[in-house]
Amino acid sequence: EKYEIKNETFVEFGVEDYRESNTRFLVWHNHWSGLIMDGNEKWMTNVKNTTLYWKRTIESKGAFITKSNINRLISDCNILDNDVGLLSVDIDGNDYWILDTISTIEPRILICEFNSIFGSVETVSIPYKDDFYRTNAHYSNTYYGASLAAFVYWAQKHDYKLVCVNDMFNNAFFVKKAYCDLPELSINEIWRNCSARESRDEQGKLTYLSIDECRSLTGDLPVIDVLSGETKLIKDLRFK
């Protein structure tokens, strides 16, 4: 399926040291340009010292992203205009709230990391907090982000459609409906639990808990229904 991309530009935040990301291939092999951001300023400084940085056109910024700074961070990048090819959101926390705040760009492709611990039904996210950091929020590192249904709700409201998920089942791919004839997927037909087992104990060691065990461990923590604004507990959610 051919998908029209007017400007081969992108914004990706939550890239860590940019060795594993959704846009690096596009930068290196297809000469896309764009903005990468991460809360770890050292990682972003290190990217500037790589071959990639001077052989291609990217801008790296070290910044802890919040609702109050995201639009300024994007608009200060002189590589971009409103019509960007791709936006990738993966900050392990306020992802939904940040996405819902962005107004300076309108990407044709959108990639969002979601948390399958919240199940396939509920349109929920962790409550917004400026300094949210998932290890501090719960030692298990499994309390973060938003459900796939929450992102699908946002996408439909903004004329995007879900067209793909990755093999590990934690990244959802959306496209602007006006530019693509790919069929829209429903959550019910594709749903499965994320295959990653990244839970940790209070000492920070991996515990490899199942999805159900993680839900039990974090059951008393709150989430917000992004449609109604209602606060719920994870243990009270409908998971399928």
HELIX and SHEET records of a PDB file:
HELIX    1   1 ARG A   24  ASN A   30  1                                   7    
HELIX    2   2 GLU A   41  LYS A   48  1                                   8    
HELIX    3   3 THR A   51  LYS A   55  1                                   5    
HELIX    4   4 ILE A   70  SER A   75  1                                   6    
HELIX    5   5 ASP A   95  THR A  101  1                                   7    
HELIX    6   6 SER A  116  PHE A  118  5                                   3    
HELIX    7   7 ARG A  134  ALA A  137  1                                   4    
HELIX    8   8 LEU A  148  LYS A  157  1                                  10    
HELIX    9   9 LYS A  177  TYR A  179  5                                   3    
HELIX   10  10 ILE A  187  ILE A  190  1                                   4    
HELIX   11  11 ILE A  211  LEU A  217  1                                   7    
HELIX   12  12 ILE A  234  ASP A  236  5                                   3    
SHEET    1   A 7 ILE A  58  GLY A  62  0                                        
SHEET    2   A 7 SER A  33  ASP A  38  1                                        
SHEET    3   A 7 THR A   9  PHE A  13  1                                        
SHEET    4   A 7 LEU A  86  VAL A  89  1                                        
SHEET    5   A 7 ILE A 109  GLU A 113  1                                        
SHEET    6   A 7 ASN A 171  LYS A 176 -1                                        
SHEET    7   A 7 TYR A 160  VAL A 165 -1                                        
SHEET    1   B 3 VAL A 124  SER A 125  0                                        
SHEET    2   B 3 PRO A 222  ASP A 225 -1                                        
SHEET    3   B 3 THR A 231  LEU A 233 -1                                        
END                                                                             
